[in-house]
Amino acid sequence: MSTVGNSTNIFWQESPIGKLERQKLLNQKGCVVWITGLSGSGKSTLACSLSRELCTRGKLSYILDGDNLRHGLNKDLGFKAEDRTENIRRVGEVAHLFADAGLICIASLISPYRKDRDACRAMLPDSSFIEVYMNMPLALCEERDPKGLYKLARAGKIKGFTGIDDPYEPPLNCEIEINQKDGVCPMPSAMAGEVVTYLEDKGYLHE
């Protein structure tokens, strides 16, 4: 799907203003918070709560939501394995640009394949790719079914649905893992707080 490498006679244009100068303007450090997990695991809920919490602290973030991106940037892609890979590659490239601009980019996508997420991690330098795994049981996600997709997949009306007839490969070494506590899902504010604490500890919330 990708045309990368096919163009000729192109040259990288350096900017007179660099990442460090942009970060100084914003008083924060650019990074990518990549939220992965099954449909219905709470990715969008965490992304929105995290963005709101960062805003209250005067920090600039931007959410790249998987469904939203398929309305525009990735509207030409389906859900075959190769399309999923290209979908994630494009989002990774955009996330990289946002991080380079000095923003805290919150990418919220199922992103089921480990190699695709790892490829996005490899785009970013100095450990600024923060993988957050929403490790919620399939049964819970299916019970929630906010978009009615599990019901359609179980009825055979959707093919290749992650967690039903297409695999989800969980992270092996994610920075943050969100789990149920004693069978109860954490509140959105608590999940966001865990990510914010990580960002604080790693120095991303100040220049």
N, C-alpha and C positions, 0 to 999 in steps of 0.2 A: 504493500500500500504506500509506503514512504517513497518520496522522490529525493530524499537526502543523498547527496553525493552525485546526483545526476547532472547538476548544473555545472557550467564551466565559466571561466573568466569572471569569477566573483572573488572579492577580497574582503577581509574583515575590517570594518571601520571602527577605530578606537574612539571612545567618547572623551571629551576633555574633562568631564566630571566622573569620578570613579565611585565605586561602591562605598568606600570608607567615607567619602564626603556626603553621600546621600544618607548614610546611616547617622552621621553626625547631625544633619538637619532634622532627622526624625527622632533622635535620641533612642534608638533601638537598633537591633541587628537583624538583618534579613535572614529568614529561614523558611523551611517548608514543614508544616505539621500535616503529615499524610495519615488520614483516618481511614482504616480499612476494616472490613467485616461484612457479614452477610446482610442481605436486604432485611430491614427491620431490626437491626442490631442497635440502632441509635446513633448512627454516624452523623446524620444531619442535625439531630438534636444537640449533640456535642459540639458540632461545628458552629451552630448558631449561638449556643450558650458561651462558648469560648470567645467568639468574636465580640459578643456583647461585653463580656468581662474585660477583654483587652481594651475595648473602647472606653470603658469607665476609668481605666488607668491611663488614658491618653495615648494608647498604642494603636498604630494603624495596621489593620489586617484586611485580608480579602479572601472570601470563600470561593473556591472552585468546586461547585457541586456537580456530581456526575450526570444527573438527570438534566440539569440546566444546560450543561455544555453540549448535550445531545440535541438541544434545540437550535444550536448555532454552530460552534466550532466543529463539532463532531456529528452533525446531523446526517452526513453521508455514510456513516458507519453502522453496521449491524452488530450482531452478537456472536458471530463465528469467532473461533479462537484468534485468527489473524486480525479481525476487526477489533477485538478486545485489546490485543497487543498494540495496535496503532492508536486506539483510543487513549490508552494509558501513556504511550509515548508522547502524544501531543500535549496531554495535560502536564506531563512531567516537564516538557520544554517551557510551557507557559508558567508553571510554578517556579521554574528556575529563573525566568525573567523577573517575576515578582520579587523573589528573594534577592536578586541582584539589585533591584530597585530599592531595597531596604525594608520591604514589607514583610510582615508575618503572613505567609500564604497558607491558608487552611484548605487542603484538598480532601474532599469527602467523596470517596468512590468505593464500590465493592472491591475493585482491583483484585480479582481472584487468584491471579497467577504470580507466584513468588518471583519468578525471573523478571517479570515486567516491573514490579515494585523495586526490585534490586537495580534494574537499569535506571530507574528514576533517581534512586539514591546515588548512583555513580555519577550523575550529572552535576551533583552539588559538592563543593569542596568543604573542608574543615567541619565535618560532622553536623552540617546544618540541615540534614534530612532527619526529621523526628517521626518515626513510625509509631502510630497509635493503633493498637489492635482492639477492636470492640469484640471481645471474646464472650459472646452470648450464645446460649444453646439454640440449636436449630428449632427445637420445640417452642421456645419462647418467641423467636422471630416469626415462626409460622403462626403462632397464636395471635401475635400483634397484627401481622399482615396488613400494614397501613394502606397499601395500594391495591390489595386484593390479588397480588401476583402469585402467591403461593397456592391459593385456591385454583387459579387458572392453570398453574403448572401441574398440580395434582390431577386436574381434569384432563391433562394432555393438550390443553389449548395453547400453552407456551412451551416450546422446546428449548433445551439448552439452558435451563434456569439454574443459576448457581445455588448449590446446596441440595438440589433435587435430582437433576440429571446432568449436571455439569459440576466439576469439582471446585472447591475452595481450598486453597493452599495457605494455611495459617503462617504468619511470620515465625521465623526461628529465633531471631535476635532483635525483637522490637524494643524501642526505648520505653514505651509505656503500654501496659496491658490493662484494660478495663474489664473487670469481672463482676458478677453478682456477689454480694456479701450476705452470707447466710440465706441464700435463695432470693435475695431482694436486689433489684437493680439500683445502683446509686442514683441520687437525684442529679439532674443536669448541672446544677451549680457545683455539686461535689466533683463531678467528672471534669468540668472545666477548671475547677480549682486545682486538681491534680496536675493538669497540663500546664497551667500558669505557674505552679510551683516549680515544675521542671524547667520551664523557660527562664524563670528568675534565677534558679540555681546555676544554669548554664550561661547566664549573662546576656540573654537575648533581649531583655526588657530595658537595657540601658546601653548607651553607645560605648 
